Amino acid sequence: LSGCMVTEEGCGYLSSALSLNPSHLRELDLSYNHPDDSGVKLLSEKLDPKCTLDKL
């Protein structure tokens, strides 16, 4: 999702989608976006402990 204008609000949607639909996603590239620290925190806090995400 590099360069897709993801904001803090977008991180909320992403975290909900990832928690409701566990996947085999290993890496989530949010470079060149504007999630701010609060958006990244929101995303990381809501991830399932069994999540296989290696790199955020």
Phi and psi in radians as a Rosetta constraint file:
Dihedral C 1 N 2 CA 2 C 2 CIRCULARHARMONIC -1.034 0.35
Dihedral N 2 CA 2 C 2 N 3 CIRCULARHARMONIC 2.256 0.35
Dihedral C 2 N 3 CA 3 C 3 CIRCULARHARMONIC 1.274 0.35
Dihedral N 3 CA 3 C 3 N 4 CIRCULARHARMONIC 0.395 0.35
Dihedral C 3 N 4 CA 4 C 4 CIRCULARHARMONIC -1.743 0.35
Dihedral N 4 CA 4 C 4 N 5 CIRCULARHARMONIC 0.248 0.35
Dihedral C 4 N 5 CA 5 C 5 CIRCULARHARMONIC 1.085 0.35
Dihedral N 5 CA 5 C 5 N 6 CIRCULARHARMONIC 0.625 0.35
Dihedral C 5 N 6 CA 6 C 6 CIRCULARHARMONIC -1.241 0.35
Dihedral N 6 CA 6 C 6 N 7 CIRCULARHARMONIC 2.247 0.35
Dihedral C 6 N 7 CA 7 C 7 CIRCULARHARMONIC -1.937 0.35
Dihedral N 7 CA 7 C 7 N 8 CIRCULARHARMONIC -3.020 0.35
Dihedral C 7 N 8 CA 8 C 8 CIRCULARHARMONIC -1.010 0.35
Dihedral N 8 CA 8 C 8 N 9 CIRCULARHARMONIC -0.747 0.35
Dihedral C 8 N 9 CA 9 C 9 CIRCULARHARMONIC -1.056 0.35
Dihedral N 9 CA 9 C 9 N 10 CIRCULARHARMONIC -0.751 0.35
Dihedral C 9 N 10 CA 10 C 10 CIRCULARHARMONIC -1.077 0.35
Dihedral N 10 CA 10 C 10 N 11 CIRCULARHARMONIC -0.633 0.35
Dihedral C 10 N 11 CA 11 C 11 CIRCULARHARMONIC -1.111 0.35
Dihedral N 11 CA 11 C 11 N 12 CIRCULARHARMONIC -0.606 0.35
Dihedral C 11 N 12 CA 12 C 12 CIRCULARHARMONIC -1.094 0.35
Dihedral N 12 CA 12 C 12 N 13 CIRCULARHARMONIC -0.773 0.35
Dihedral C 12 N 13 CA 13 C 13 CIRCULARHARMONIC -1.140 0.35
Dihedral N 13 CA 13 C 13 N 14 CIRCULARHARMONIC -0.723 0.35
Dihedral C 13 N 14 CA 14 C 14 CIRCULARHARMONIC -1.083 0.35
Dihedral N 14 CA 14 C 14 N 15 CIRCULARHARMONIC -0.781 0.35
Dihedral C 14 N 15 CA 15 C 15 CIRCULARHARMONIC -1.120 0.35
Dihedral N 15 CA 15 C 15 N 16 CIRCULARHARMONIC -0.685 0.35
Dihedral C 15 N 16 CA 16 C 16 CIRCULARHARMONIC -1.122 0.35
Dihedral N 16 CA 16 C 16 N 17 CIRCULARHARMONIC -0.779 0.35
Dihedral C 16 N 17 CA 17 C 17 CIRCULARHARMONIC -1.101 0.35
Dihedral N 17 CA 17 C 17 N 18 CIRCULARHARMONIC -0.739 0.35
Dihedral C 17 N 18 CA 18 C 18 CIRCULARHARMONIC -1.204 0.35
Dihedral N 18 CA 18 C 18 N 19 CIRCULARHARMONIC -0.590 0.35
Dihedral C 18 N 19 CA 19 C 19 CIRCULARHARMONIC -1.343 0.35
Dihedral N 19 CA 19 C 19 N 20 CIRCULARHARMONIC -0.548 0.35
Dihedral C 19 N 20 CA 20 C 20 CIRCULARHARMONIC -1.455 0.35
Dihedral N 20 CA 20 C 20 N 21 CIRCULARHARMONIC -0.444 0.35
Dihedral C 20 N 21 CA 21 C 21 CIRCULARHARMONIC -2.263 0.35
Dihedral N 21 CA 21 C 21 N 22 CIRCULARHARMONIC 1.314 0.35
Dihedral C 21 N 22 CA 22 C 22 CIRCULARHARMONIC -0.970 0.35
Dihedral N 22 CA 22 C 22 N 23 CIRCULARHARMONIC 2.410 0.35
Dihedral C 22 N 23 CA 23 C 23 CIRCULARHARMONIC -2.331 0.35
Dihedral N 23 CA 23 C 23 N 24 CIRCULARHARMONIC -3.068 0.35
Dihedral C 23 N 24 CA 24 C 24 CIRCULARHARMONIC -1.741 0.35
Dihedral N 24 CA 24 C 24 N 25 CIRCULARHARMONIC 0.431 0.35
Dihedral C 24 N 25 CA 25 C 25 CIRCULARHARMONIC -1.065 0.35
Dihedral N 25 CA 25 C 25 N 26 CIRCULARHARMONIC 2.231 0.35
Dihedral C 25 N 26 CA 26 C 26 CIRCULARHARMONIC -1.865 0.35
Dihedral N 26 CA 26 C 26 N 27 CIRCULARHARMONIC -0.427 0.35
Dihedral C 26 N 27 CA 27 C 27 CIRCULARHARMONIC -2.546 0.35
Dihedral N 27 CA 27 C 27 N 28 CIRCULARHARMONIC 2.397 0.35
Dihedral C 27 N 28 CA 28 C 28 CIRCULARHARMONIC -2.201 0.35
Dihedral N 28 CA 28 C 28 N 29 CIRCULARHARMONIC 1.909 0.35
Dihedral C 28 N 29 CA 29 C 29 CIRCULARHARMONIC -1.653 0.35
Dihedral N 29 CA 29 C 29 N 30 CIRCULARHARMONIC 1.914 0.35
Dihedral C 29 N 30 CA 30 C 30 CIRCULARHARMONIC -1.912 0.35
Dihedral N 30 CA 30 C 30 N 31 CIRCULARHARMONIC 0.413 0.35
Dihedral C 30 N 31 CA 31 C 31 CIRCULARHARMONIC -1.131 0.35
Dihedral N 31 CA 31 C 31 N 32 CIRCULARHARMONIC 2.653 0.35
Dihedral C 31 N 32 CA 32 C 32 CIRCULARHARMONIC 1.044 0.35
Dihedral N 32 CA 32 C 32 N 33 CIRCULARHARMONIC 0.655 0.35
Dihedral C 32 N 33 CA 33 C 33 CIRCULARHARMONIC -2.177 0.35
Dihedral N 33 CA 33 C 33 N 34 CIRCULARHARMONIC -3.086 0.35
Dihedral C 33 N 34 CA 34 C 34 CIRCULARHARMONIC -2.293 0.35
Dihedral N 34 CA 34 C 34 N 35 CIRCULARHARMONIC 1.011 0.35
Dihedral C 34 N 35 CA 35 C 35 CIRCULARHARMONIC -1.382 0.35
Dihedral N 35 CA 35 C 35 N 36 CIRCULARHARMONIC -0.261 0.35
Dihedral C 35 N 36 CA 36 C 36 CIRCULARHARMONIC 1.001 0.35
Dihedral N 36 CA 36 C 36 N 37 CIRCULARHARMONIC 2.940 0.35
Dihedral C 36 N 37 CA 37 C 37 CIRCULARHARMONIC -1.072 0.35
Dihedral N 37 CA 37 C 37 N 38 CIRCULARHARMONIC -0.664 0.35
Dihedral C 37 N 38 CA 38 C 38 CIRCULARHARMONIC -1.149 0.35
Dihedral N 38 CA 38 C 38 N 39 CIRCULARHARMONIC -0.608 0.35
Dihedral C 38 N 39 CA 39 C 39 CIRCULARHARMONIC -1.200 0.35
Dihedral N 39 CA 39 C 39 N 40 CIRCULARHARMONIC -0.738 0.35
Dihedral C 39 N 40 CA 40 C 40 CIRCULARHARMONIC -1.159 0.35
Dihedral N 40 CA 40 C 40 N 41 CIRCULARHARMONIC -0.699 0.35
Dihedral C 40 N 41 CA 41 C 41 CIRCULARHARMONIC -1.092 0.35
Dihedral N 41 CA 41 C 41 N 42 CIRCULARHARMONIC -0.793 0.35
Dihedral C 41 N 42 CA 42 C 42 CIRCULARHARMONIC -1.017 0.35
Dihedral N 42 CA 42 C 42 N 43 CIRCULARHARMONIC -0.797 0.35
Dihedral C 42 N 43 CA 43 C 43 CIRCULARHARMONIC -1.113 0.35
Dihedral N 43 CA 43 C 43 N 44 CIRCULARHARMONIC -0.806 0.35
Dihedral C 43 N 44 CA 44 C 44 CIRCULARHARMONIC -1.237 0.35
Dihedral N 44 CA 44 C 44 N 45 CIRCULARHARMONIC -0.571 0.35
Dihedral C 44 N 45 CA 45 C 45 CIRCULARHARMONIC -1.219 0.35
Dihedral N 45 CA 45 C 45 N 46 CIRCULARHARMONIC -0.557 0.35
Dihedral C 45 N 46 CA 46 C 46 CIRCULARHARMONIC -1.586 0.35
Dihedral N 46 CA 46 C 46 N 47 CIRCULARHARMONIC -0.090 0.35
Dihedral C 46 N 47 CA 47 C 47 CIRCULARHARMONIC -1.166 0.35
Dihedral N 47 CA 47 C 47 N 48 CIRCULARHARMONIC 2.419 0.35
Dihedral C 47 N 48 CA 48 C 48 CIRCULARHARMONIC -1.076 0.35
Dihedral N 48 CA 48 C 48 N 49 CIRCULARHARMONIC 2.395 0.35
Dihedral C 48 N 49 CA 49 C 49 CIRCULARHARMONIC -1.021 0.35
Dihedral N 49 CA 49 C 49 N 50 CIRCULARHARMONIC -0.412 0.35
Dihedral C 49 N 50 CA 50 C 50 CIRCULARHARMONIC -1.537 0.35
Dihedral N 50 CA 50 C 50 N 51 CIRCULARHARMONIC 0.060 0.35
Dihedral C 50 N 51 CA 51 C 51 CIRCULARHARMONIC -1.044 0.35
Dihedral N 51 CA 51 C 51 N 52 CIRCULARHARMONIC 2.428 0.35
Dihedral C 51 N 52 CA 52 C 52 CIRCULARHARMONIC -1.654 0.35
Dihedral N 52 CA 52 C 52 N 53 CIRCULARHARMONIC 0.226 0.35
Dihedral C 52 N 53 CA 53 C 53 CIRCULARHARMONIC -1.150 0.35
Dihedral N 53 CA 53 C 53 N 54 CIRCULARHARMONIC 2.071 0.35
Dihedral C 53 N 54 CA 54 C 54 CIRCULARHARMONIC -1.643 0.35
Dihedral N 54 CA 54 C 54 N 55 CIRCULARHARMONIC -0.518 0.35
Dihedral C 54 N 55 CA 55 C 55 CIRCULARHARMONIC -2.450 0.35
Dihedral N 55 CA 55 C 55 N 56 CIRCULARHARMONIC 2.191 0.35
